Amino acid sequence: MSDINVAVLVGRLTRDSELKYTPSGFPICRFSIAVNRSKKQDDQWVDEPHYFDIEFYGKSAEGLSKYLLKGRQVAVQGELRQDRWEKDGQQRSKVVIVASTIRPLGSPPQASDMNGRRYPSESAAPRPESSNSPAPISPSVDEFTDDIPF
């Protein structure tokens, strides 16, 4: 039996995404999301936020990055990766979600940010993208040869 490493989260971006490129020109989009978990505290339900760092790679990341703005709700599917390094003689580690699919949800924030930049409208948003698989191709009606039984 093989191991399973799958993460699926829905949350809101805590900051605008950051698009960078490797020295060879490969795009990397990084951002963080907050996911609320409701828990009962005394006799009230309170939200407890959890924060996750996300990395998304490739042309899809490059195209989607301009729509990944602070406050935007997204669904993320990917896998967990643990980065390890040493700093000042101390071993450190951090878990990052490497996204395979990102889907913007709902409407983007409509307010301007502090620099006066307007957020893109929903109609300009791209369709959900995946960096690991091509878009599904629908067969044309002429390709079906069987009769429909009803």
Backbone bond lengths (Angstrom), bond angles and torsions (degrees), N, CA, C in turn:
res aa  C-N    CA-C-N  psi(-1)  N-CA   C-N-CA  omega(-1)  CA-C   N-CA-C  phi
1 M - - - 1.443 - - 1.523 108.64 -
2 S 1.325 115.45 135.18 1.463 118.69 -179.86 1.532 110.46 -92.53
3 D 1.315 114.69 162.03 1.461 120.67 179.73 1.526 110.02 -76.11
4 I 1.310 116.25 157.49 1.457 122.02 178.92 1.514 108.38 -120.01
5 N 1.322 116.46 132.14 1.457 122.40 179.05 1.525 107.22 -137.28
6 V 1.331 117.13 91.05 1.461 122.72 -178.46 1.526 108.63 -134.65
7 A 1.324 115.56 134.46 1.464 121.24 175.98 1.521 107.79 -129.22
8 V 1.327 116.85 132.51 1.455 122.88 175.68 1.525 107.11 -130.93
9 L 1.336 116.05 120.87 1.458 121.32 -177.04 1.519 110.53 -134.40
10 V 1.322 116.31 148.50 1.458 122.56 169.53 1.513 106.19 -125.72
11 G 1.328 115.81 123.81 1.453 120.00 -178.76 1.512 110.86 -161.50
12 R 1.323 115.52 -173.91 1.462 121.80 -178.84 1.528 110.19 -113.59
13 L 1.335 114.81 141.90 1.451 120.05 178.87 1.520 110.30 -65.18
14 T 1.334 116.05 135.08 1.461 121.05 179.75 1.528 111.24 -90.02
15 R 1.321 117.25 -11.97 1.466 123.17 177.98 1.527 107.79 -160.50
16 D 1.319 117.15 163.72 1.458 120.83 176.19 1.527 109.07 -62.44
17 S 1.326 116.12 147.53 1.463 119.90 178.72 1.527 110.06 -67.28
18 E 1.315 114.66 157.56 1.459 121.99 -178.86 1.525 107.26 -120.87
19 L 1.322 117.14 121.13 1.461 122.12 -179.66 1.523 108.78 -104.78
20 K 1.324 115.32 123.17 1.465 121.41 177.39 1.521 108.52 -129.89
21 Y 1.321 115.62 168.80 1.458 121.18 -179.60 1.526 109.80 -129.70
22 T 1.324 115.54 142.53 1.457 119.99 174.30 1.531 107.60 -71.20
23 P 1.333 117.88 167.24 1.471 119.56 177.92 1.540 112.73 -56.80
24 S 1.339 116.86 -25.95 1.470 119.32 179.11 1.532 112.31 -87.11
25 G 1.347 117.59 -0.61 1.458 121.05 176.76 1.515 115.50 94.72
26 F 1.333 118.40 10.11 1.464 122.05 -179.07 1.529 109.51 -80.23
27 P 1.368 119.28 125.92 1.465 121.80 -177.11 1.527 113.47 -74.83
28 I 1.339 115.36 139.62 1.464 123.20 175.45 1.533 107.28 -132.53
29 C 1.316 116.30 122.24 1.454 122.19 178.40 1.531 107.63 -108.22
30 R 1.340 116.16 126.93 1.466 121.00 179.96 1.522 109.45 -123.43
31 F 1.328 115.37 140.47 1.455 121.52 175.46 1.514 108.84 -161.16
32 S 1.322 115.98 172.21 1.463 121.81 178.23 1.517 108.71 -124.70
33 I 1.343 115.21 148.54 1.458 119.64 174.31 1.528 109.11 -125.90
34 A 1.323 114.26 154.31 1.462 121.69 174.14 1.520 107.26 -110.33
35 V 1.317 116.14 130.71 1.458 122.92 177.81 1.522 106.88 -119.68
36 N 1.325 116.46 122.55 1.463 120.40 -179.30 1.520 111.05 -87.14
37 R 1.307 114.55 140.02 1.465 122.03 174.99 1.514 106.12 -121.52
38 S 1.319 116.92 124.86 1.463 120.48 178.73 1.523 109.24 -85.03
39 K 1.323 115.01 134.35 1.464 119.44 176.44 1.517 108.14 -140.43
40 K 1.302 114.59 153.30 1.460 119.94 -178.53 1.523 108.93 -88.32
41 Q 1.316 114.72 125.23 1.458 121.01 178.47 1.523 106.66 -123.13
42 D 1.309 115.99 115.32 1.467 122.52 -170.35 1.527 108.01 59.38
43 D 1.323 118.54 -114.73 1.466 118.68 179.28 1.534 111.54 -116.09
44 Q 1.355 116.98 20.54 1.461 121.73 179.46 1.521 110.37 -124.36
45 W 1.339 115.37 150.63 1.457 121.07 173.44 1.527 107.98 -91.27
46 V 1.317 116.34 129.55 1.462 121.48 178.22 1.528 108.97 -126.67
47 D 1.339 115.20 149.14 1.460 120.38 176.76 1.518 109.73 -87.53
48 E 1.322 114.97 133.72 1.452 121.73 177.19 1.531 106.92 -116.48
49 P 1.346 118.22 111.77 1.467 119.57 -177.57 1.527 111.95 -77.95
50 H 1.323 114.83 144.12 1.462 122.54 172.90 1.516 106.80 -124.76
51 Y 1.322 117.34 139.22 1.461 122.05 -173.93 1.523 109.95 -113.46
52 F 1.341 115.14 137.30 1.461 120.81 -178.15 1.522 109.90 -133.75
53 D 1.343 116.08 135.01 1.458 121.46 174.86 1.523 108.43 -89.28
54 I 1.336 115.58 135.69 1.461 122.60 -176.96 1.515 108.73 -121.13
55 E 1.348 116.42 141.07 1.459 122.64 170.90 1.518 108.00 -125.56
56 F 1.329 116.23 138.29 1.463 123.12 -178.15 1.518 106.67 -135.90
57 Y 1.324 118.02 133.42 1.461 122.24 -170.68 1.525 112.50 -117.86
58 G 1.329 114.92 157.68 1.455 121.63 168.92 1.520 114.28 92.08
59 K 1.339 115.22 -173.04 1.462 122.00 -178.03 1.523 112.08 -60.03
60 S 1.330 117.62 -36.33 1.464 120.28 178.31 1.522 110.52 -61.91
61 A 1.321 117.11 -39.34 1.462 121.17 178.06 1.515 110.57 -64.47
62 E 1.312 116.33 -39.13 1.463 121.15 179.84 1.532 110.83 -64.15
63 G 1.324 116.71 -44.12 1.459 120.66 -178.95 1.512 113.46 -72.24
64 L 1.312 117.40 -35.30 1.461 121.80 -175.12 1.527 112.87 -83.89
65 S 1.322 117.79 -21.27 1.472 121.07 -171.70 1.525 113.19 -57.62
66 K 1.311 118.27 -35.54 1.473 119.60 -177.48 1.526 112.75 -70.38
67 Y 1.326 118.13 -14.28 1.458 122.30 178.02 1.526 112.71 -98.44
68 L 1.321 116.43 -6.99 1.465 120.84 -178.90 1.520 109.07 -93.27
69 L 1.333 114.40 84.26 1.454 121.98 -174.40 1.522 111.02 -113.38
70 K 1.315 115.37 154.77 1.461 121.89 -178.87 1.526 110.36 -49.50
71 G 1.339 115.55 131.85 1.457 121.81 178.73 1.517 114.19 92.39
72 R 1.319 118.02 -15.88 1.467 121.66 -178.43 1.526 109.50 -72.11
73 Q 1.324 116.95 134.87 1.461 121.10 176.99 1.520 108.76 -87.13
74 V 1.336 116.09 135.14 1.460 121.97 -179.89 1.520 110.54 -138.07
75 A 1.332 114.27 153.25 1.461 121.42 169.30 1.521 106.02 -104.74
76 V 1.321 116.24 132.76 1.467 122.06 -177.84 1.519 108.66 -125.11
77 Q 1.341 115.31 131.25 1.458 120.48 172.39 1.513 107.06 -123.66
78 G 1.315 116.16 135.50 1.453 119.76 -179.12 1.506 111.23 -175.36
79 E 1.329 114.55 -154.40 1.453 120.04 179.65 1.520 109.76 -133.60
80 L 1.319 115.78 156.70 1.452 121.50 179.22 1.526 110.26 -83.98
81 R 1.340 115.25 140.12 1.460 120.99 175.18 1.518 107.58 -133.14
82 Q 1.307 117.04 131.82 1.458 121.10 178.27 1.524 109.14 -100.77
83 D 1.330 116.03 116.92 1.458 121.52 175.25 1.519 107.84 -90.83
84 R 1.334 116.68 136.80 1.465 121.94 179.53 1.515 109.30 -128.29
85 W 1.337 116.29 139.63 1.439 121.18 177.04 1.524 108.96 -156.96
86 E 1.326 115.04 172.01 1.452 120.98 178.74 1.516 108.62 -119.46
87 K 1.337 116.44 133.90 1.462 121.08 178.38 1.524 108.08 -137.91
88 D 1.314 115.78 125.73 1.467 122.03 -179.87 1.521 111.67 53.91
89 G 1.338 116.77 38.86 1.457 121.48 178.48 1.514 114.61 78.55
90 Q 1.315 117.99 -0.15 1.469 122.45 -179.11 1.531 109.63 -104.60
91 Q 1.323 115.77 133.89 1.459 120.70 174.20 1.524 108.81 -75.41
92 R 1.315 117.09 131.57 1.461 121.83 179.54 1.523 109.03 -128.57
93 S 1.341 114.88 157.60 1.458 119.93 175.91 1.520 109.25 -152.62
94 K 1.320 114.11 159.38 1.456 121.15 -179.07 1.519 107.52 -152.77
95 V 1.335 116.80 138.10 1.455 121.29 177.90 1.529 108.05 -99.15
96 V 1.328 115.81 129.06 1.456 123.65 -179.71 1.523 107.97 -122.31
97 I 1.324 116.96 146.19 1.462 120.46 173.76 1.523 107.92 -95.53
98 V 1.328 116.14 119.90 1.459 122.05 175.60 1.521 106.47 -92.43
99 A 1.332 116.04 108.53 1.457 121.86 -173.02 1.525 111.64 -77.41
100 S 1.321 115.58 138.49 1.457 121.49 171.16 1.525 109.99 -104.89
101 T 1.340 116.67 -27.04 1.462 122.36 178.62 1.520 109.31 -141.54
102 I 1.328 115.89 134.94 1.461 121.37 174.92 1.521 107.34 -130.76
103 R 1.326 115.80 129.79 1.466 120.92 178.62 1.520 109.37 -123.90
104 P 1.336 117.85 115.57 1.466 119.34 172.86 1.529 109.26 -65.48
105 L 1.314 117.50 138.97 1.463 122.77 -179.64 1.519 109.29 -120.07
106 G 1.317 116.00 152.48 1.457 120.83 175.79 1.509 112.74 60.95
107 S 1.307 114.78 -166.89 1.458 121.61 179.97 1.515 110.02 -90.46
108 P 1.336 116.56 145.69 1.463 118.72 176.27 1.520 109.83 -71.32
109 P 1.322 117.65 159.00 1.457 119.55 175.23 1.527 109.33 -57.91
110 Q 1.331 117.98 139.43 1.457 121.62 -177.10 1.525 113.27 -98.33
111 A 1.294 117.63 -6.60 1.460 120.27 -178.16 1.522 110.92 -80.51
112 S 1.307 115.57 160.71 1.459 121.09 173.27 1.522 108.04 -82.19
113 D 1.321 114.96 150.74 1.459 117.25 175.41 1.531 109.00 -82.89
114 M 1.307 117.14 -175.80 1.460 120.60 -175.81 1.529 112.52 -66.57
115 N 1.324 118.13 -19.33 1.459 121.75 178.78 1.522 111.84 -92.67
116 G 1.339 117.39 4.48 1.458 120.86 178.55 1.518 114.02 83.70
117 R 1.321 117.91 4.65 1.464 120.79 -179.20 1.515 109.42 -75.44
118 R 1.325 117.02 134.33 1.458 122.06 177.32 1.516 108.63 -88.08
119 Y 1.323 115.89 142.82 1.448 121.22 176.11 1.520 108.87 -77.86
120 P 1.353 118.21 147.16 1.461 120.59 178.96 1.527 110.81 -63.55
121 S 1.316 115.22 151.47 1.467 119.38 178.09 1.520 109.85 -77.73
122 E 1.321 116.03 158.30 1.465 121.45 -178.52 1.521 111.43 -60.90
123 S 1.356 117.09 -35.07 1.461 119.29 -177.71 1.521 111.44 -66.75
124 A 1.327 117.76 -22.04 1.458 120.85 179.19 1.519 112.32 -88.23
125 A 1.322 117.24 -8.03 1.462 120.55 -177.52 1.515 110.80 -68.66
126 P 1.335 117.21 141.83 1.458 120.17 179.59 1.523 110.88 -74.27
127 R 1.276 115.76 163.78 1.450 121.24 174.47 1.521 107.70 -68.86
128 P 1.333 118.96 156.38 1.462 120.35 177.68 1.517 110.64 -53.96
129 E 1.327 115.06 142.30 1.454 119.73 -175.72 1.517 110.80 -127.31
130 S 1.300 114.63 157.30 1.449 121.79 175.31 1.509 107.64 -133.33
131 S 1.316 116.80 136.30 1.452 119.69 -177.85 1.526 112.46 -84.89
132 N 1.326 117.91 -12.02 1.456 119.59 -174.01 1.519 115.08 -106.28
133 S 1.309 117.97 -10.54 1.451 118.04 -177.09 1.519 109.95 -140.49
134 P 1.334 116.58 145.43 1.453 118.96 178.78 1.523 110.64 -70.88
135 A 1.327 115.64 161.26 1.460 120.27 178.35 1.519 109.53 -65.11
136 P 1.344 117.78 141.37 1.453 119.59 179.48 1.527 110.44 -65.85
137 I 1.305 115.86 143.45 1.454 121.91 179.71 1.515 107.81 -107.41
138 S 1.324 115.82 124.17 1.464 119.98 179.72 1.514 109.55 -83.68
139 P 1.334 117.43 135.01 1.455 118.78 177.51 1.524 109.33 -70.72
140 S 1.335 115.47 148.10 1.462 118.29 177.00 1.521 108.83 -76.78
141 V 1.307 116.75 163.35 1.457 122.06 -177.38 1.524 110.67 -61.37
142 D 1.326 117.94 -33.63 1.466 121.91 -177.99 1.519 113.21 -68.27
143 E 1.321 118.60 -17.27 1.457 121.32 -176.95 1.526 112.68 -77.88
144 F 1.326 118.74 -14.86 1.453 120.95 179.76 1.520 109.20 -85.84
145 T 1.325 115.64 124.83 1.458 119.72 -179.24 1.513 112.42 -104.95
146 D 1.320 117.70 -18.02 1.465 120.49 -178.99 1.513 110.26 -79.14
147 D 1.349 115.29 146.57 1.460 119.74 173.35 1.513 109.23 -76.41
148 I 1.298 116.47 144.25 1.449 120.47 176.86 1.519 107.47 -80.59
149 P 1.352 118.48 129.07 1.460 121.58 -171.00 1.522 115.42 -77.41
150 F 1.284 120.21 11.86 1.462 119.88 178.64 1.498 111.88 -131.26
